[in-house]
Amino acid sequence: MNQPIWTPSEQYIKSSVLYDFQRFVEQHYNRCFLDYTSFHQWSIEQQESFWEAILLYFKIDFIGEYKKVLKWLPTYTDFIDVRWFEGISLSYAEHIFREKKGTDRAIKYTDETGNYRDITWDELREKVSYIQQFLEEKKIQKGDRVVGILNNTIETVAIFLAVNSLGAIWSCCSPDFGDKSIVERFEQIEPKALFIELDYQYNGKTFSKRETLTYIKNNIPSIETIITVYKDDWQAIFRNYPSRELHFVSVPFSHPIWILYSSGTTGKPKAITHSTGGNLLEHYKALAIHQNVRSGENFLWYSTTGWMMWNYALSSLLCETTLCLFNGAIHYNDHQAFWQFVKQANVHHLGGGAAYFSAIHDLKIENYEPKVIGSTGSPLPVATFENLQKKFPDTHIISLSGGTDVCSAFLSGCAYLPVYAGEIQCTTLGSDIVAVNDEGAEVYNEVGELVIKKPMPSMPLYFWNDKRNERYRESYFSERKGVWSHGDWISIEDNGGIVMYGRSDATLNRGGIRIGTAEIYNVVNEIEGIRDSLVISTDNEKGQSKMLLFIQLRLGKESEIIVPLIKSQLRKQYSARHVPDLFYVVNDIPYTLSGKKLEIPIKKIFSGYPIEKAVSKDVMRNPECLKEYMQIYLNTN
């Protein structure tokens, strides 16, 4: 059996939020749990008691009363019509500001040029109050949609909190989204107001969104109010209103809090609508209990505002932390601007995409040791686990998996358990997750599809404008009756850890054997000289399959040396079936703006699709690289 790369000390375990929460549950429900496995089993068997325990432990403030935690009738064929905590109302923003000391730092911020700022809770409360008054004057009220095209800044946080304080619904795109991509998202939800940054800097270059604003005006007629952040109309907000106490509108537990979007790599993005109470409970659980976020700590997750991790990171403020924001390119100035801020801000919880952590293998980071490193977006390779642990020997490395669908992670960390390279530590409390094979049987130590057997409060309320929930059901409930099919291949190991094998719709088929793309990447990306890689399989009209591997090399490395190494390592570590049929050296690997590899669109290109039908360039970080893949396809067919 593999040896763990990190094991928690007794002090770490007993000082964790998980340990304290377990003691609370044991006393409140007269139970005794011997280990995490038994605690987790109780949380899914006694589902209503568990979620009520979250409500009570975190002292959630609400008005009204509930008769049942969960209304889920036996006649329901899926989770869409379930109702949580019916009868109570609450406010997310009110919990953000609850019991905060006015002179404590709420947010620390910098950008890639080192423009450092911070803001106290008193200052943040005052800023939100001014924006709240402005929104009220513009007749923004409960249920209205307010959208932003904004960067990861203090101002964006303040705008969201003002919107939420009134019970309005938030939705945001980062400025690097293309014009069509933004309109495809926002036009679905008919927003009443827009906040936009007209100019921004990224990776040392300045960009303008003036043409975007014109395009939006011509295509989204529902927008009545436009505020250009940092310009005169924005500055006027803070001159034209009196200093006033911030107030909060309570909304029903299942009232929408924000609308997130599926990646939209091929079709129109799905407008995934999340609930206020569901996200409040889920984020307390995910951040405090599973990532061990505690009062007085500093939390940073590198993200743009267009990725659900922005919303997730924002909720660290619920845990009485200081939220740390880095705005710009994480690799700017050879990564120095980012890591300088991380040290300056004394970040205890550092999060980012797996692709970034894999890219910094050779980066020396001195005089810094976080409490926790979190990684998501794609599976964290074994080599990256080991490299991070070597850099930060005492750090608890937590690989997470969940998604925009739930605006959280349902596979995450556990302060009780050791960390094994290549594995996610556990299934989170309240998440009834199994792996199933093609026959629908639950399997262990074997690759199967991730299935969720019971509803969770943070599952979507609905997709906006999805008549009769048709797209919702098709997305999660069309594969298997009565359970949520998530679309990830996983293996649940004997120790309860989870190995991710990639998206099921990108799975490689080799002679009837399914291979997860993560298996290939775990080996290939460990090889010295390889910067990144992407693998797909193609099928011809005769049903014959070929595996194609695209590799991006580091400077000075030759494919003639690298390719034989790849073949030999894949055979040695896995099997001959894992060896690709064809190898191509490319200049770049395609990614979405949120850092996900575009395996399926590349597969479509190699199946004969034109680029414009294979993927929407507006959701890509590097769309120019697609021409190279199309050229390779044309040259080989």
ZAMARGU-4260 file (C-alpha; in steps of 0.2 Angstrom, whole numbers, plus 5000, padded with zeros to 4 digits):
<rodrens>
0) 5000/5000/5000 | 5006/5018/4996 | 5013/5027/5011 | 5004/5044/5015 | 5013/5060/5011
5) 5006/5069/5026 | 4998/5063/5042 | 4988/5075/5054 | 4995/5077/5071 | 4984/5074/5086
10) 4985/5093/5090 | 4979/5097/5072 | 4965/5084/5073 | 4958/5090/5090 | 4959/5109/5085
15) 4950/5106/5069 | 4932/5112/5066 | 4927/5094/5061 | 4932/5088/5078 | 4922/5102/5087
20) 4907/5099/5075 | 4908/5080/5079 | 4908/5083/5098 | 4893/5095/5095 | 4883/5081/5085
25) 4887/5068/5098 | 4880/5078/5112 | 4865/5085/5103 | 4860/5068/5096 | 4867/5056/5109
30) 4878/5048/5097 | 4896/5042/5097 | 4907/5040/5082 | 4923/5030/5082 | 4930/5038/5066
35) 4926/5048/5050 | 4918/5034/5041 | 4905/5031/5055 | 4902/5050/5056 | 4900/5051/5037
40) 4888/5036/5037 | 4877/5044/5050 | 4877/5060/5040 | 4869/5051/5025 | 4858/5039/5034
45) 4851/5053/5045 | 4851/5066/5032 | 4838/5078/5040 | 4847/5077/5057 | 4864/5081/5049
50) 4858/5096/5039 | 4849/5103/5054 | 4865/5100/5064 | 4874/5112/5052 | 4860/5125/5054
55) 4862/5124/5073 | 4881/5122/5075 | 4884/5138/5064 | 4870/5147/5073 | 4861/5152/5057
60) 4849/5167/5059 | 4832/5165/5052 | 4814/5171/5054 | 4799/5159/5053 | 4799/5141/5057
65) 4801/5125/5047 | 4791/5109/5051 | 4802/5098/5040 | 4821/5099/5035 | 4818/5090/5019
70) 4802/5088/5009 | 4806/5073/4998 | 4791/5062/4993 | 4793/5044/4988 | 4784/5048/4971
75) 4798/5060/4966 | 4808/5052/4952 | 4823/5064/4954 | 4829/5078/4966 | 4822/5093/4957
80) 4806/5095/4967 | 4813/5093/4984 | 4812/5107/4996 | 4823/5111/5011 | 4818/5121/5027
85) 4802/5127/5020 | 4795/5141/5030 | 4811/5151/5035 | 4819/5166/5028 | 4836/5172/5030
90) 4850/5183/5022 | 4867/5178/5016 | 4875/5195/5016 | 4869/5197/5034 | 4879/5182/5039
95) 4894/5189/5030 | 4893/5204/5041 | 4887/5196/5057 | 4898/5198/5073 | 4912/5206/5063
100) 4924/5218/5073 | 4923/5235/5064 | 4942/5238/5064 | 4947/5220/5059 | 4953/5218/5041
105) 4939/5211/5030 | 4949/5210/5013 | 4967/5212/5008 | 4969/5215/4989 | 4983/5217/4977
110) 4985/5217/4958 | 4999/5211/4947 | 5007/5228/4948 | 5008/5227/4967 | 4994/5240/4970
115) 4990/5234/4988 | 4975/5239/4997 | 4965/5233/5012 | 4948/5237/5019 | 4941/5235/5037
120) 4924/5228/5041 | 4917/5246/5045 | 4924/5252/5028 | 4916/5238/5019 | 4900/5240/5028
125) 4899/5258/5023 | 4904/5255/5005 | 4890/5242/5003 | 4878/5254/5011 | 4881/5267/4998
130) 4879/5255/4984 | 4863/5248/4992 | 4855/5265/4993 | 4860/5268/4974 | 4851/5251/4970
135) 4836/5255/4980 | 4834/5272/4970 | 4835/5262/4954 | 4821/5252/4960 | 4831/5236/4962
140) 4822/5224/4973 | 4820/5206/4978 | 4821/5194/4963 | 4828/5207/4951 | 4844/5201/4942
145) 4860/5212/4943 | 4875/5207/4933 | 4893/5212/4932 | 4908/5211/4920 | 4921/5214/4934
150) 4938/5208/4940 | 4942/5200/4957 | 4942/5216/4967 | 4936/5224/4983 | 4923/5234/4973
155) 4916/5218/4966 | 4913/5210/4983 | 4905/5226/4989 | 4893/5226/4974 | 4888/5208/4976
160) 4885/5211/4995 | 4874/5226/4991 | 4864/5216/4978 | 4862/5202/4989 | 4857/5213/5004
165) 4841/5218/4994 | 4837/5200/4989 | 4841/5203/4971 | 4850/5189/4961 | 4868/5191/4956
170) 4877/5185/4940 | 4894/5189/4934 | 4907/5186/4920 | 4925/5191/4921 | 4931/5204/4908
175) 4941/5191/4898 | 4925/5183/4892 | 4921/5187/4874 | 4906/5198/4869 | 4895/5184/4862
180) 4899/5173/4877 | 4893/5187/4889 | 4877/5190/4880 | 4873/5172/4878 | 4874/5171/4897
185) 4865/5187/4902 | 4852/5188/4890 | 4844/5172/4897 | 4841/5180/4914 | 4835/5198/4908
190) 4845/5208/4920 | 4839/5225/4926 | 4856/5233/4930 | 4874/5230/4924 | 4891/5235/4933
195) 4906/5235/4921 | 4924/5239/4921 | 4928/5247/4904 | 4947/5245/4906 | 4958/5232/4915
200) 4975/5225/4915 | 4980/5207/4913 | 4998/5200/4911 | 5005/5217/4908 | 4993/5222/4895
205) 4978/5234/4895 | 4962/5229/4888 | 4946/5239/4884 | 4928/5233/4886 | 4920/5248/4877
210) 4915/5238/4862 | 4907/5225/4874 | 4897/5238/4882 | 4890/5244/4865 | 4886/5226/4860
215) 4877/5223/4877 | 4867/5238/4875 | 4861/5232/4857 | 4857/5215/4863 | 4850/5215/4881
220) 4836/5227/4881 | 4831/5223/4899 | 4846/5232/4906 | 4839/5249/4913 | 4854/5255/4923
225) 4873/5254/4918 | 4887/5258/4930 | 4905/5260/4924 | 4915/5255/4939 | 4929/5268/4944
230) 4922/5281/4932 | 4912/5296/4936 | 4895/5288/4938 | 4903/5275/4951 | 4912/5289/4961
235) 4895/5299/4962 | 4887/5284/4971 | 4899/5288/4986 | 4895/5307/4986 | 4876/5307/4983
240) 4870/5297/4998 | 4871/5299/5017 | 4880/5288/5028 | 4867/5275/5033 | 4866/5259/5042
245) 4866/5244/5031 | 4850/5234/5031 | 4846/5216/5025 | 4831/5209/5016 | 4827/5191/5022
250) 4822/5179/5008 | 4815/5161/5008 | 4828/5147/5010 | 4826/5142/4992 | 4826/5160/4985
255) 4840/5162/4971 | 4856/5169/4977 | 4866/5169/4961 | 4866/5162/4944 | 4881/5152/4937
260) 4884/5145/4920 | 4890/5129/4913 | 4906/5131/4902 | 4896/5132/4886 | 4911/5125/4876
265) 4898/5119/4863 | 4880/5123/4866 | 4872/5138/4874 | 4878/5139/4893 | 4865/5133/4905
270) 4860/5146/4918 | 4862/5136/4934 | 4852/5145/4948 | 4857/5142/4966 | 4848/5144/4982
275) 4852/5156/4996 | 4850/5144/5011 | 4857/5129/5001 | 4874/5139/4998 | 4874/5146/5015
280) 4874/5129/5024 | 4885/5120/5011 | 4898/5133/5011 | 4899/5133/5030 | 4901/5114/5029
285) 4913/5114/5015 | 4925/5128/5021 | 4925/5126/5040 | 4922/5108/5042 | 4931/5101/5027
290) 4945/5114/5024 | 4947/5118/5042 | 4945/5137/5039 | 4945/5145/5056 | 4942/5163/5063
295) 4957/5175/5061 | 4965/5166/5046 | 4968/5173/5029 | 4960/5164/5014 | 4965/5166/4996
300) 4959/5156/4981 | 4965/5162/4965 | 4950/5164/4953 | 4942/5175/4941 | 4924/5181/4945
305) 4918/5170/4931 | 4922/5154/4940 | 4912/5147/4954 | 4927/5147/4965 | 4925/5166/4967
310) 4908/5163/4975 | 4916/5149/4986 | 4930/5159/4991 | 4919/5174/4996 | 4910/5162/5008
315) 4927/5161/5018 | 4921/5178/5025 | 4907/5168/5034 | 4920/5159/5044 | 4927/5176/5051
320) 4942/5175/5040 | 4951/5189/5030 | 4948/5187/5011 | 4963/5189/5001 | 4961/5194/4982
325) 4974/5194/4969 | 4968/5202/4953 | 4978/5198/4937 | 4989/5185/4929 | 4995/5173/4942
330) 5011/5170/4932 | 5015/5188/4929 | 5033/5193/4932 | 5038/5175/4933 | 5025/5172/4947
335) 5034/5184/4959 | 5019/5196/4961 | 5007/5183/4966 | 5019/5174/4979 | 5025/5191/4986
340) 5007/5195/4990 | 5004/5177/4997 | 5018/5180/5009 | 5014/5198/5013 | 4996/5194/5017
345) 5001/5179/5027 | 4989/5167/5018 | 4984/5152/5029 | 4973/5144/5016 | 4979/5145/4998
350) 4969/5138/4983 | 4971/5137/4965 | 4968/5126/4949 | 4978/5110/4948 | 4985/5116/4931
355) 4994/5130/4940 | 5001/5119/4954 | 5007/5107/4941 | 5016/5122/4932 | 5026/5127/4946
360) 5036/5111/4950 | 5053/5120/4947 | 5048/5137/4956 | 5057/5140/4972 | 5046/5147/4986
365) 5055/5151/5002 | 5050/5158/5019 | 5032/5152/5017 | 5022/5138/5024 | 5003/5138/5022
370) 4991/5128/5034 | 4981/5121/5019 | 4983/5121/5000 | 4967/5118/4990 | 4967/5112/4972
375) 4953/5109/4960 | 4948/5112/4942 | 4955/5095/4937 | 4963/5080/4945 | 4979/5084/4955
380) 4993/5073/4948 | 5003/5062/4959 | 5019/5071/4955 | 5011/5088/4959 | 5005/5081/4976
385) 5023/5075/4980 | 5031/5091/4973 | 5019/5102/4984 | 5022/5092/4999 | 5041/5093/4997
390) 5039/5112/4995 | 5028/5113/5010 | 5031/5098/5022 | 5019/5103/5035 | 5005/5109/5024
395) 4988/5099/5023 | 4985/5097/5004 | 4967/5096/5000 | 4962/5091/4982 | 4943/5095/4979
400) 4930/5090/4967 | 4913/5096/4964 | 4908/5109/4952 | 4897/5124/4946 | 4882/5112/4947
405) 4883/5113/4966 | 4894/5128/4969 | 4905/5118/4980 | 4915/5102/4982 | 4907/5085/4988
410) 4924/5077/4988 | 4936/5086/4999 | 4948/5086/5014 | 4947/5079/5031 | 4958/5084/5046
415) 4957/5066/5053 | 4964/5057/5038 | 4981/5055/5030 | 4984/5062/5013 | 4989/5050/4999
420) 4997/5057/4983 | 4984/5056/4969 | 4969/5054/4980 | 4955/5065/4987 | 4954/5062/5005
425) 4935/5059/5007 | 4917/5061/5002 | 4910/5076/5012 | 4898/5074/5026 | 4880/5074/5019
430) 4886/5068/5002 | 4879/5051/4998 | 4891/5046/4983 | 4896/5030/4975 | 4904/5024/4960
435) 4894/5013/4948 | 4898/5002/4933 | 4888/5000/4917 | 4876/4989/4925 | 4872/5001/4939
440) 4881/4991/4952 | 4891/5000/4966 | 4909/4996/4964 | 4925/4999/4975 | 4943/4999/4970
445) 4936/4999/4952 | 4933/5014/4940 | 4915/5019/4939 | 4904/5034/4936 | 4901/5046/4951
450) 4883/5045/4956 | 4874/5055/4970 | 4860/5045/4978 | 4852/5058/4989 | 4849/5077/4987
455) 4860/5090/4994 | 4854/5108/4998 | 4866/5116/4986 | 4860/5107/4971 | 4852/5119/4958
460) 4835/5125/4961 | 4833/5125/4942 | 4841/5132/4926 | 4834/5149/4922 | 4821/5148/4908
465) 4822/5129/4907 | 4804/5125/4903 | 4798/5110/4913 | 4816/5107/4919 | 4820/5098/4903
470) 4838/5103/4902 | 4840/5100/4921 | 4834/5082/4920 | 4844/5079/4904 | 4860/5085/4912
475) 4859/5074/4928 | 4844/5062/4928 | 4843/5055/4911 | 4856/5041/4913 | 4850/5033/4929
480) 4833/5034/4937 | 4831/5042/4954 | 4850/5047/4956 | 4861/5061/4950 | 4874/5056/4937
485) 4888/5068/4938 | 4899/5063/4923 | 4915/5060/4932 | 4924/5043/4932 | 4931/5039/4950
490) 4937/5024/4960 | 4933/5023/4979 | 4948/5015/4987 | 4948/5004/5003 | 4954/5018/5014
495) 4939/5029/5008 | 4950/5040/4997 | 4944/5044/4979 | 4954/5044/4963 | 4948/5055/4949
500) 4949/5048/4931 | 4942/5063/4922 | 4925/5066/4913 | 4916/5051/4908 | 4912/5059/4891
505) 4930/5061/4888 | 4935/5043/4893 | 4947/5034/4882 | 4941/5017/4875 | 4954/5004/4872
510) 4948/4988/4866 | 4933/4989/4877 | 4943/4995/4892 | 4939/5012/4898 | 4954/5023/4903
515) 4952/5039/4912 | 4962/5054/4905 | 4970/5057/4922 | 4979/5041/4921 | 4988/5047/4906
520) 4992/5064/4913 | 4998/5057/4929 | 5012/5048/4920 | 5015/5060/4905 | 5016/5076/4915
525) 5029/5068/4927 | 5042/5066/4913 | 5055/5079/4913 | 5054/5090/4898 | 5035/5090/4896
530) 5026/5106/4900 | 5008/5100/4897 | 4998/5087/4888 | 4981/5082/4881 | 4974/5065/4876
535) 4959/5060/4866 | 4953/5045/4857 | 4945/5045/4840 | 4933/5032/4832 | 4932/5029/4813
540) 4917/5022/4803 | 4923/5004/4806 | 4922/5006/4825 | 4941/5007/4826 | 4948/5018/4840
545) 4965/5027/4841 | 4972/5037/4855 | 4981/5053/4851 | 4993/5062/4863 | 4997/5080/4861
550) 5012/5086/4871 | 5019/5103/4874 | 5038/5103/4877 | 5049/5113/4888 | 5062/5123/4879
555) 5077/5113/4873 | 5068/5096/4874 | 5067/5085/4859 | 5052/5074/4855 | 5063/5060/4849
560) 5069/5058/4866 | 5053/5061/4875 | 5041/5050/4866 | 5050/5033/4869 | 5051/5039/4888
565) 5032/5041/4888 | 5029/5024/4880 | 5040/5015/4892 | 5033/5024/4907 | 5015/5021/4902
570) 5018/5002/4899 | 5028/5001/4916 | 5015/5011/4927 | 4999/5005/4919 | 4998/4994/4903
575) 5002/4993/4885 | 4984/4999/4882 | 4988/5015/4889 | 5001/5019/4876 | 4994/5031/4863
580) 4994/5027/4845 | 5000/5044/4838 | 5010/5058/4846 | 5010/5076/4841 | 5021/5091/4848
585) 5010/5107/4849 | 5014/5124/4855 | 5000/5125/4867 | 4986/5115/4876 | 4969/5123/4875
590) 4960/5128/4891 | 4944/5136/4896 | 4945/5153/4905 | 4942/5143/4922 | 4957/5131/4918
595) 4949/5115/4911 | 4957/5106/4897 | 4946/5105/4881 | 4947/5087/4877 | 4930/5085/4870
600) 4931/5100/4858 | 4948/5093/4852 | 4940/5076/4849 | 4926/5084/4839 | 4939/5093/4828
605) 4947/5076/4825 | 4930/5069/4821 | 4928/5082/4807 | 4919/5096/4815 | 4924/5114/4810
610) 4931/5124/4824 | 4916/5135/4826 | 4905/5120/4829 | 4917/5111/4840 | 4919/5125/4853
615) 4915/5143/4857 | 4931/5153/4857 | 4923/5165/4869 | 4925/5153/4884 | 4943/5149/4880
620) 4959/5156/4887 | 4969/5153/4872 | 4958/5151/4856 | 4972/5155/4844 | 4979/5137/4847
625) 4965/5128/4839 | 4971/5132/4822 | 4986/5121/4825 | 4975/5106/4830 | 4964/5109/4814
630) 4980/5109/4804 | 4986/5093/4811 | 4969/5085/4808 | 4969/5091/4790 | 4987/5085/4787
635) 4983/5068/4793 | 4966/5065/4784
</rodrens>
